[in-house]
Amino acid sequence: MTVATPEAPPSPAISPDDPVLGTEFATEMVRQVRAIDPYGTYDNLSPAEILEPYVLTKAKKREIPIVGDPDEIVVARLQAFYNAIAVMIEQECGLRAIPLLHLSHEGFGRALITVGKLVVMDRTLRDVHRFGFPSLSKMKHEADTLLAVALELIGEHSDVAGL
């Protein structure tokens, strides 16, 4: 007779004292996730717990099938990510940034952010059901890169962005 030993709970992918949690981007991400939560399920969660689903370690990614359709929760996560970037663009340049997400039921599509008549971000999306980042710092780095490119475009084409 073998005795089954209980498995240890998985270690969290985000440490509660991760310095990225104190950044403006992480604060905005938490705000965006809570904003799209109609039932208040995230009200009592810490920022690390709220952002945990965005971090897909190699082990977590292996558990997700290669082909699959995104569910509503994954699409909401994707919307919160691009909404947060749009808000940060607005804060930096003072112009309204509008995110647009268009997905097929299979998880392929496009994410755009426009400022005035100017498209400041255009991302092709695929395999959305596997949306996530290896770490919280990688997610912040991606957002910072998108923000920097968008602000550069706004600076170069301010006449179009102001329309």
Buried (B, 14 or more C-beta within 10 A) or exposed (E): EEEEEEEEEEEEBBEEEBEBBEBEBBEBBBBBBBEEBEEEEBEEBEBBBBBBBBBBBEEBEEEBEEEBEBEEEBBBBBBBBBBBBBBBBBEBBEBEBEBBBEBEEBBBBEBBBBBBEBBBBEEEBEBBBBBBBBBBBBBBBBBBEBBEEBBEBBEEBBEBBEE
